[in-house]
Amino acid sequence: MTAAVYLGAALAEIAGCFAFWAWLRLDRSAWWLVPGVASLVVFATLLTWVETDAAGRAYAAYGGVYIAASLMWLWLAESVRPDRWDIVGAVVCLAGAAIILLGPRA
């Protein structure tokens, strides 16, 4: 369940942030902000569903997922293929996220 929540949150955050990017950097209409803000609300809501005792831990582990999802966005939405250093960095971040989220706690 946590993986699905993180993937949904990443998609919602990236889409919401891209709406602002499109408005400010690509000269799109300010109407792009309406779905962008809605998407960011979905993102924030989804992060509350993560099964952990501390919000900061949920956010920290999410960071690795966000990085990997951002590189997928780069490739699929922007048609820029990630290079080997992008991929290595994402793997390192996902490993760190797994340690944070799944590490044994006293």
Residue pairs with C-beta under 8 A, 6 or more apart in sequence:
1 49
1 51
2 50
2 51
2 101
5 46
5 47
5 49
5 50
6 50
6 61
6 62
6 65
7 65
7 69
8 42
8 46
9 42
9 43
9 46
9 47
9 62
9 65
9 66
10 62
10 65
10 66
10 68
10 69
10 70
11 69
12 39
12 40
12 42
12 43
12 46
13 39
13 40
13 43
13 66
14 66
14 69
14 70
14 73
15 35
15 36
15 39
16 35
16 36
16 37
16 38
16 39
16 40
16 42
16 43
17 36
17 40
18 36
18 73
18 77
19 32
19 33
19 35
19 36
19 37
19 39
20 32
20 33
20 36
22 28
22 32
23 29
23 30
23 32
23 33
23 36
47 55
47 58
47 59
47 62
50 58
50 61
50 62
52 58
52 61
52 101
57 100
57 101
58 101
60 97
60 100
61 97
61 98
61 100
61 101
62 97
63 93
63 97
64 90
64 93
64 94
64 95
64 96
64 97
64 98
64 100
65 94
65 97
67 89
67 90
67 93
67 94
68 90
68 93
68 94
71 82
71 86
71 87
71 90
74 80
74 82
74 86
75 81
75 82
82 90
